Amino acid sequence: MDDITIPEGIQIFTTIKAFRKWRREILLSGKTVGFVPTMGALHAGHMGLATQAANDNDVVCLSIFVNPAQFSPTEDLATYPRTLQADLDTLKETLPDKACAVLVPSVAEMYPNGIPLDRSQQEGAFVEVLGLSHQLEGKTRPHFFRGVATVVTKLFNIVQPEHAYFGQKDVQQCMVLRRMVRDLHLPVQLHICPTARAEDGLALSSRNAYLTEDQRHDALALYAALSRMQSLYDLGMTDADTLREAGKELLSNFPDVRLDYISIASPDTLKEIQGEIDPSVGAVMSGAVYVGTTRLIDNFLINVQP
């Protein structure tokens, strides 16, 4: 942290003890805190969440923590973008007149027992949300939602926000966290904000930084497939199997893109819909693809409020 210049108006905390002292002062002053958990490498999507938090609350708090528990041993923990100075500068530029706090804890602060990436070697307290974590993203990344639920529970306990803000791009994560908050009776209100996109439709993600110039075009494949499925549904095609096949067919036009999954699932259970989509229930259209070694996700909602 010695080489970081902290912009005026932003308070940065690296320990839970120091943060809790600050948080108590905010509580006693009667001010509300809007919280945006992040792993850093902030982009316009994060700033949209921070802006919404600023509109709704007296104080904005972000966490910047690359959470080891949601990475497997084969994933990109070591190379995940870490851009703290740029992140702080971006936050100041976006919210120049808002009181902001940034929690940047160490791994040792967040996981006192340590956190080996091999799940079988992990010790300590972890949180799992059964029923919504094993399908879709959970098939490819079976460790992921346990890691997310655990770190968000820790962060909610530390920050104790009145409101917390997440992006619809990670729709399954949002559903998992909403169930977790309800089941654990956590006193925080979740807000799911629309997916932030580039002008050509690509969902903003910190991992987009991995894409080469040539791969950037292929990265639009998933958005194009989901858009095609949405268009067909709007034209009256309501059979889920047919819509999934239409999405896969469009993806076949991108030979350098590898499909992980295309899904049309129940918004309540995330079980795959077979047959006709019930418009009174709606659906979650989602997918994941690999462009080179970069894994990208996206989703559209049909008659569902995020």
N, C-alpha and C positions, 0 to 999 in steps of 0.2 A: 504493500500500500504506500510505501515511501515515495514512489515515483508517480503517484496519482495526484492531480490537482483537482480539489473538490470545488465545484462551482458555488458561487455565493447563493445562499438560500437553500442549499441541499445539506442535510445532515446524513452522515454515513456511519453505520454501526457494524462492527465486526464481531461483537460478542453479544450473546443473549442477555447477559446481565445488564450491560449498558443500554441495550434497546429497551428492556423492560422498565428501566428507570425513566427513560424518555416517555414510554407509552403511558406510564402511570400519571405523569404530568399532563399529558394530553387528555386522559380520562378525567382528571380532577378539574380541568378547565372546561369540561362539557363539550369538547369538540369531537366530531366523528372522523373515523379513519376509513378510507377506501383503499383496498389492498389489491395489488397486481403481482402475483407470483410469476417469476420468469427465471430462465436460465441464462439471461444476458443475450449478447448479440442483438440488441434491441433494433426493431424495425418499425415501420409505420403501423403495423398491426398492434404491437405492444403500446405504441404511443396513443393509438385510438382508445385502448382500454384505460390508459392513464388519464386521458382527457375526460372520458366518461366518469372515472373515479373522482376527478377534480370537480366536475360539474355537480356531483351528488354529495360531496363530502367536504369537510373543512380542511382535512389534511390527506395527502396522498402518500402511500407507502408502497415501494416496490421491494421485492427480494430478488437478488441476483445470486443464484446458487445452482451450479451444474451438479445435479443430483445423481451420485453413483448408483443408487439403488434402482434406478429405472433403466440402466444400461446392462446389457449382457457382456460376458467376456469378449465377444466377437464384434461388439459395436464400437462407436466412435467417441468414447469418453475422452481419450487422450487428445484427440484432434478437434473436439467440439469448439467452436469459436468462443474465445474469451477476449472481450473488448471493453473492459470496465471504463477506461477513460472516455472512449467514444460514447458509451452508454450514458454516463453521467452528463456529458455535454449535450447529448440528444434530449435527455430529460429536461435539462435547464432550458434548452431552446424551445421545447414544446410547451413547457409550463413555467414561463419566466416569473410569473407573479404568484405562484402557488407554493405553499409550504410543503416540502417533500422530504421524506426520509427514505433511505436506501439501506436495507439489511443485506450485508455481504458476509455471511458466516463461513467459517472453515468447515471442512468435512468433519474434523474432530469435534467441533461445536455441535453439529447436527447429529452425529453418530458417535456417541461416547465409547461404544464398544468396537469402533472400526466398522468398515463396510467392504469386505471383499466382494468382487463382482460375482463370484461363484455362489449362487444362492444357497447351496447346501452347506456352505461354510459360514453363513451369516448368523450372528447372534444378537439378541436383544428383542425389542418390541417392534412389531410390524403390523400394518393394517391391511386387511384384504376385504374387498367388496365382492361377495360371491353372487353369481347369476348374471352379471354384466361385464365381467372381466375376462372370460375365457374365449369369447368368440371374436371375429373380425381382427382387430389389432392384437388381441390376446392370443390368437393362434400363432401368429408370426413372432410375437414378443411376449411370451408367457410370464416373464418377470416384470413387465412394464407397469401394469396397473397396481400391483402391490407396492412398487417403488413410488409411484405417484401418490397413491392414497396415503402412504406412510409419511412422505415428506410434506404433503399439504396439511395433514393432521398436525404435524409438528409446527408448521408455519402458522396455522390458525391458532394454535395454543400459545405461540410466542407473540404474535402480532395482535391477536384478539380484535380483529377488525369488525366493524358493523356491517361492512359490505365488501365483497370480493368479486373480481372481474376476470372472466375467461373468454376466450374466443371460440366461436362456433366451429372453426376449422378442426379442432380436436373434439368432435361432437361426442364420441364415445367416452372420452375423458370427462367431459362435462356431465354426462349421465351418471358415470361412476361417482363423481364427487357429489352430485346432487343427492344420490342415494346415501352416500356416506354421511353427509351433513344431516340428513333426515334421521337415519338410523342411530347415529351417535348423539343426537340432540345438540349439535354444535350451534352456538348462538351467532350465526353469520348468515347473511342473505347473499345468495349467489346471483350474479348477473351474467348472462350469456350474450355476448355482443356479436354482431354479424362478422363473417369472415372478411378480413381485409385482403384486397386483391390488387395486383398490378393492373395497368391499363388494359393489358391483353387477357386478363382473367386469371392469371396464375395466382394461387393462394400464397400469401406472403409467409415465409418460413425462414428461420435462421439457417436451416440447412440448404436453402437456395444458394448460399454463398459457395457451396461445393461445386455447383454446376459450371461446366465450361461454356464458352460462347455457343458452341455447336449443340450442347445438351440443352441449352435454354429453350430452344424450339421444341425439342422432344418433351420437355417438361409440361407442355400444354396438353399433352395427350389425355391425361386423366380428366382435366377440366372439359376438354372437348367431348369425351365419352359421356360424362355426367350431363353435360348440356344437351347432348343428343337424346339421352334417356328422358330428361325433363321435357324436351320439346315433343317427343312422341307421346308422353303422358298428357301433355296439354292438348294434343290433337285427338285424344280419346283412347289411346292405347293404354290399358290398365292392367294387362297381364304381366306380372312381375318377371316371370321366366323369359318372356319375349323381350322385355326391356333390358334385362341383364345381358341377353345375347346380343342385343343391338349395341350396347356399350362395349362388349368384348370385340364385336366385329369392327367397330371404329378403331379400337386400340390396335387391331391387327395391321392398320395402315402405318404404324410406327414400329418398324422392325427392330429398332434399337431400344425399345421400351419393353420391359418385362413385367407382366401382370402378376401382382400378388393376389388381389381379390377384387371383385365387383359385387356389391351387396345391395339388396333392397330389403330392409328389415323393419320389424315392428318398432315404433318409437318408444314403446313401453318395455319390451323385453329384449330387443335386438335379435330376436329370432328371425330367420329368413322367411319372408312372405312367399307362400306358394299360391299360385292362382291370382285372382283379382285383388288389386289394392282397394281397400275400403276407404273411400274419401273421407268418411266421418272419423276414421282412425288415423289416416295418413301413413307416411313411411319415411324412413331415412335412407336415401340413396348415398352410398359411400364407396370408396375404393382406395387402393394403394398400389403404387407401381414403383419399379426401380428404373431410374435413368442413370446408366452407368452403375456406380455403387451407391448412389443417393436414393434414398427411399422417400417418396412423396405421398401425402394423403390429401383427400379433399372430400367434400360431401355437399349434397343439396337436400333440403327438407321439403317434403310434400305435405301441405296442410298440417304442419306441426310448428308450434311456437318454440323457439330455442330456449 
